[in-house]
Amino acid sequence: MFLPAKKLLLDARKRGYALGAFNTGNLEITQAIINAAVAKKSPLIINVSESAIEYASLGAITSIIKSLGAEEAAKKIPMAIQVDHGKKIERFPDYIKAGFTALMMDASRFSYEENVSLTAKTVKLAHKYKISAQGELGAVPYKGEEEKFNAWEKAMTDLEQAKEFVRKTGVDYLAVAIGNAHGFYKERAELDFDRLEKISKLVKIPLVLHGASDFPDTRIKDAIARGVALFHIDTEIRVAFSSAIKEYLGKNPAEYDPRKILAFARERTQKAVEKKMEVFGSAGMA
């Protein structure tokens, strides 16, 4: 059952747990994510990045997600489909038509004024179709951006800007930067949880952390206690999937049936997602 992401996140925040927004780009990873949600009885947000859409095609990837989500075992699991790091607002109407129930506008690398403008337009479009919108304020760096982020203070979300940003855009939930980083970029030694807590009190909407794949359990729980209701998980899924393929072929070098190879990777990925759901506290909440 596909719902606006806001509905899922408000429940998570009210009941003191968080959701994972797990990224997919193919059949097997989608199966792993949905199978994990069914096994753990966990609400779920499925992320699809614009690069994944370009890889798999919009029609193919959304058809896979919707068909698997409509299967009998998954019907009782509340789910949302979210565009992850959307930057091309002109494509958003196509995403809505394809069945997405949440749009993320990532204008965090633009000026503050441009970010407000683009996010507000995204919110207006999303709410017109009764779906949800995520914005991002502050900079969560990627590997290769080291020179841009020598000083973490310049990258992190400003408190007063956050309050104004939410008021001006009407965004449903907000991704913030507190020293977290995407992928294999070395994040700040200690995340600024004081900043996170203050932002949460100021904006009063669910908060999101990107780059959470490598967070230790204690860090996740500390973030949830300070207002985070959603963690984006991509790198950990890629690592679980690709590592499993390497392991299987290492042990079975003569194997040429992709179904056997990918089934092994799917199983390993499902286990990784299930573990995250347990840590997030979403297991059993569907």
Protein Blocks (a to p, Z undefined) as FASTA:
>chain_A
ZZdfklmmmmmmmnopacdddddfbfklmmmmmmmmmmnopacdddddfklmmmnopklm
mmmmmmmmmpmklmmpccddddehiablklmmmmmmnopabdcddfklmcfklmmmmmmm
mmmmmmmnopacdddedjdddehilmmmmblklmpccfklmmmmmmmnopabdcddehia
ehjbccdfbacfklmmmmmmmnopacddehklmpcfklmmmmmmnopabdcdfklmmmmm
mmmmmmmmmmmmmbcbfklmmmmmmmmmmmmmmmmmmmnopgopZZ
